[in-house]
Amino acid sequence: MSLSTHTTPSGFVLPSIHAAPPFFTKQPNPATEAIVIEQWSKLILSYARHRKLFMLRVDDAETPGGEWDEVLRNERINRRLPPTHLESILTAMVVKGVAAYEPAKQTRSVLLYWRLPEEWAEVLHQWATSTGQMNTIMTYYEITEPAVPSPLSNIPIPLLRKAIAILAKTNRAQVIAIADGEGVRFFAPAK
């Protein structure tokens, strides 16, 4: 089989390296393995952005037909990414700051930062401004499950909290305790 790009059923274009059998195995040479991990990290983040996926679990490498299957497997060359290799890739992504263990204190599930928390903070503030939510208290549910779909639809609460904390540090948001849990009030940036 020649190394070429491939379009998945979801419309994502897999890079040509995805057709190389060694891409799916841990490489004995540390320099080569570092390149493979970097390529997997880029692939995972771009696929997550394409599908709006926020979580990746080591178990996803063993889930045929799952939401990650078209990336973690290549049936055309009869290869799949072994869970142990995926775990080392996730560890490298956490070290690099493009993922975080979620929940904390375990190493088999990560929250993917296809947008960094700082970028999500800007998206969140821009959304609050454009939808007229300044100086009103909103629940986290109203942000993650809006009546009209937005870039923030289904954003995981831990990532939302990080974005809000970033806005709070720059006085563009305030966390509010409300009866149902947590809320936030957005402010216009100081001039």
Buried (B, 14 or more C-beta within 10 A) or exposed (E): EEEEEBEBEEEBEBBEBBBBEEBBEBBEEEEEBEEBBBBBBEBBBBBBEBBEBBBBBBEBBBEEEBBBBBBBBBEEBEBBBBBEBBBBBBBBBBEEEBBBBBEEEEEBBBBBBBBBBEEBBBBBBEBBBEBEBEEEEBBBEBBBBBEEEBEBEEBBEBBBBBBBEBBBEEEBBBBEEEEEEBBBBBBEEEE
